[in-house]
Amino acid sequence: MALIVQKYGGTSVGTTERIKCVATRVAKWQAQGHQVVVVVSAMSGETNRLIGLAKEIQSSPDARELDVIASTGEQVTIGLLSLALKAIGRKAVSYTGGQVRVLTDSAFSKARILSIDDHNIRRDLADGNIVVVAGFQGVDEAGSITTLGRGGSDTSAVAIAAALKADECQIYTDVDGVYTTDPRIVPEARRLTTVTFEEMLEMASLGSKVLQIRSVEFAGKYKVKLRVLSSFLDEGDGTLITFEDDRHMEQPIISGIAFNRDEAKLTVHGVPDRPGIAYQILGPVAEANIDIDMIIQNVGHDGMTDFSFTVGRGDYDRAKAILDQVQSRVGAREIAGDKTIAKVSVVGVGMRSHVGIASKMFRTLAEESINIKMISTSEIKISVVIDEKYLELAVRVLHKAFELDQVPA
């Protein structure tokens, strides 16, 4: 008997009929002798609807109250799924994040999990229940409802699996695994049998929507066995996210092409090139809880420099307003921005032992007259910022150049 944590996303529970299908699938796992905890998202489109209602009342809703509103979508789903399980003769009990006691910090809409009390879940599992938990949410020390940000149900599932020391955490989505890139852009994209935590972490951070980055961080840190599966297929092994020293792992140089349209660039032109200038520019942005991605500093003439960085497109206006406020303080000539960029990345642990990956990537893009605006690298990835209009072309030609449509020998 194994302890399994399963997570179902919004499309998997998008209608009552799909919820009934999830109940049937979950019941089969329990019938095989497994203990099952199910973590669910809100029904597809529900969170957007709720946020839209809030914005009809207040254009920039209070963060605490917005979390109260947004968290109700998952509460509906856990109730419906529990009813569906009971309707087919299974014992089930539902819990909100607060009832489980998923303790988080107080960063509303972007809260981080601090601890999970697994007592109630273990008690109910021992009594033969299927436990259904609302993903995406928790409570802070004051008892205020918090949410974990977009895709936070993945994080909830992996964190609960870690707390329970589950045998496996299964993430059910509308795709049957992790692909070399988005099949909607490249029909020849292949499903990967395995991918390392490092590669998946890079892919998640670079724009892959299959898993949320924090869920991969949790899984890697606590060694949670993680598998991505389709909720619309009765069979299939999906993609196992594993460790690099697994000898059965595929060994391509490049495992995938990741991309992100949700990017914006900000440039601070003409600031003095002196110690501390980077902190003076980026400090206020970071204090506003805005994630900064790629950073480039170019030294110009007469001791002046230009400083560029990227943020999520949704944070662009706030970041630009902060820079406008610090412009005179740092002595900047101009603040410029660009919301028409995208990021494309090649990812693979094989890059550690192979040279020439960067030159091949740059040559491939140059042959299509695609200009590179920014470059960032790590041990296992190379990312470039390009004009958004060239994004799909760049993904297609890179996928072909690195022969990702071919099954490794």
Buried (B, 14 or more C-beta within 10 A) or exposed (E): EEBBBBBBBBBBBBEEEBBBBBBEBBBEBBEEEBBBBBBBBBBBEBBEEBBEEBEEEEEEBEBBBBBBBBBBBBBBBBBBBBBBBBEEEBBBBBBBBBBBBBBBBBBBBBBBBEEBEBEBBBEBBEEEBBBBBBBBBBBBEEEBBBBBBBBBBBBBBBBBBBBBEBBBBBBBBBBBBBBBBBEEBBEEBBBBBBBBBBBBBBBBBBBBBBBBBBBBBBBBEEEBBBBBBBBBEEEEEBBBBBEEEEEEBBEBBBBBBBBBEEBBBBBBBBBEBEEEBBEBBBEBBEEEEBEBBBBBBEEEEEEBBBBBBBBBBEBBEBBBEBBEEBBEEBBBEEBBBBEEBBBBBBBBBBBEEEEEBBEBBBEBBEEEEBEBBBBBEEEBBBBBBBBBEBBBBBBBBBBBBBEBBEEEE
